[in-house]
Amino acid sequence: MSDGEKRKLPALYGTWANEDRVVGYCLRHRAYVTVTQMKEKECLRKNCRAFRRRAHPLWEQRKRSKEIRRRKREEGIPPWERVEPKKSES
């Protein structure tokens, strides 16, 4: 496989997905799952026990969004107002 060629993984519905688009793996279907497929199957809403997360930037983005929503709720800021995430002191 050349450097420019991305590795393809078997995904749901008999399709193939680029490795960088895969966000998880379904133990029940024995296939990798993309963001679109995960939303369509509602894996997170159902809290599916067969779904396993893989390292992907989506999970960090979701974590930041949850933090912002939590801060808005705690501080009484309307949902439509923009709030920047707090910088973590590392």
Sequence and secondary structure as in RCSB ss.txt:
>XXXX:A:sequence
MSDGEKRKLPALYGTWANEDRVVGYCLRHRAYVTVTQMKEKECLRKNCRAFRRRAHPLWEQRKRSKEIRRRKREE
GIPPWERVEPKKSES
>XXXX:A:secstr
  TTS  EEEBGGG EEEGGGEEEEETTTTEEEEHHHHHHHTTTTTT TTEEE S HHHHHHHHHHHHHHHHHHH
T  TTS         
